[in-house]
Amino acid sequence: MPITKAAITDVPELNRLVNIAYRGEESKKGWTTEADLLGGIRINEETLLTYFGNDAISILKYTNDHGQILGSVYLEVKGPVLYLGMFSVSPALQGGGIGRALLAEAEVMAKASNCHKITMTVISSRQELIEWYERRGYTFTGETQPFEGDGLFGDIKQPIEFIVMEKAV
């Protein structure tokens, strides 16, 4: 299954994938759901469209043989660091290697962009997700960040804090 850079024409499908991976009933088919922590949507097409106008941002997509997007990841070059976010895999296919493949490709992109580490934020209460990243070489930096509850990325159902994780590449 190929991993390639997403194009602006992929926005509707990316929007659907990211939202079902994180929120709503369909997200509960996978193990990475945030549905109990946040309501509403994770992203909208308007925000996704702005990403394609920024040269520092790339979205990688993992597609099946029919071209359907099964996974994606947001990557942003920030000097010597590659920020990884909006990591999404179709809920019914989680645990099948799509996420590992996307992380591996993110590392390739980091090196190609002269980034020496990859950084991300993870909801602190998501212990199973933190452990998954740790098994892939990511470590907690000791830094935490508040969740900005502006409504753009969901409606907070309980207090949320992020931890910052990183991996040298």
N, C-alpha and C positions, 0 to 999 in steps of 0.2 A: 504494500500500500504506500503510495508516494506521499512525501511531505514536501509541500511547496509553499511559497509565499501566497497569501490570499490577495485577491484583487477587489477593487471597489464593487465589482459585480457580485461578489460573494456576501455582501453586507446582509441581505435578508436571511440567508441561510445561517450565517454566523450569529446573527441576532437570535434566531430561534434556538440554535444549539446552546449558546451561552445561557440563555434564560431557562431552558429545560434542565441544564446541568446543575444549576444552582438553586432554582426556586420552583415552587409549585409541586403538585402531586407527582408529576412525572419524574422530578428530580429524586424522589424518594425510592425509585427503583435502583439507584446507585448509592454508593457509600459516601459521596462528597457533597450531599445536599446541605444547603443552608436554610431550608424551608422552616425549620423550627426556630431559627435565630432572626431571620429577616423575611418580611413579606414584600410584595410588590415585584418589580422586575430587577434584574441584575444590570441590564444595559438596554439602550435603545438604538435604533438605526441612526438617528441624528448624531449621537456621540461616536458610534462606530465610524461614520463617514468622516468625522474630523480627524480620526487617526490616520486615514489614508492621505491627508494633506500635510503630514509631519514626517520629514525624511528620517528622523531618529526612531520612528516607530515602524515595526513590522509585525504582521500577524501571520503566523504559520498555520497551515491547515493540513490535517491528515485526512485523506480521502480514500474511499473504497474503489473497487474496479469500475463502478458506475459514476464516479465523480462526486458522490454524496460526501459532504463534510461530516466526519465522525469525531473529530477532535480539533482543538485549536489552542493557540497560546499567543498572548500579547507580549512583545519584546520591545524594550525601549533602551537605546544606548544613552547612557548618562555619563559621559566622560569615560573613565576606565572601568565602568560598571555597566552590566546589562541587567535591567530590571525586568523581571518575569511576573506577569500577572494574567488575570482572566483565563486561567488554565482550565480548559473545558473538555470533557469527554462525554459522549452520549451515555446517559445513565445505564442503559441496558448493556453497554459494552465495557463498562468500567471493570478493571481487573484483567483485561485481555492484552495488555502490552502497548496500547495506544499512548497512554501517558508517558511511559518509559521512553518510547520512541520520540515523542515530542521533546522531552527533556534532553535527550541525547542530541537532537538537532539544535536545540537552543544553545548547548555547549559548543557545537561546531560554529554557530553564528557568533557567539561571544568571542571565540578565538579569531574568527575572520574580521571582527570589528575591533580587534585589539583591546578587548575588555578582559580584565584579569580576574573578575569574579562576577557571579550572578547573585542577585539579591531579590528577595520577595517578602511580602507580608502575608501572614497566615493568622486567622482568627485563633486567639490563644486557647479557647476552649475546645478546639478541634484536635484533640490529642492523637486520634488515629491518623489524621492527615499529616500532622507534625512528624509522627513516627515514620510515615511513608517517605517523606522528604529526607529524614535523617538516614534512612536505609539507602538513599541515593546520594549521600555525601553532604547534605546541607546541615548547617549547624545554627543554633540560636545565637545571635550576636549579643544578647543581653538588652537590646533596645526594644522598647514597646512604643506603640503609637495608638492614639485614640481612633475610634471609628467615627468619621465625620458624618453625622446623621442629617445630611441635607435633603434626603428623600430621593436623590438622583440614583443611588445604588441600592435602594430598598428601604423599607420601613422597619425600624429596629423594634424587635419584640422583647429584648432583654439587653442589659449592658454588654457592649462588645469592645474588645481591645485586640489589637494586632501585635504579634511578635514579628521581629525582623529576622529572617534566616538568610544565610549566604553560603556560597560554595566557591572555592578558588578553582579556576580553570586554566 
